[in-house]
Amino acid sequence: MVPLLLVLLIVLIFFGLGFVLKALWIVALVALAIWLVGFLVRSPGPGGGRGRWYRW
């Protein structure tokens, strides 16, 4: 009974890690898309130059 529980625990851990990694990839792709859109549609800054859409 104990080996069966250990195998189930290992499977659950790997399933959880896979889900977390997939979620992190999705978050990274969304952040990249937002950055690219902001980079392409930024408004002109003072003096006619292209301004920054971020603060840093």
Buried (B, 14 or more C-beta within 10 A) or exposed (E): EEEEEEEEEEEEEEEEEEEEEEEEEEEEEEEEEEEEEEEEEEEEEEEEEEEEBEEE
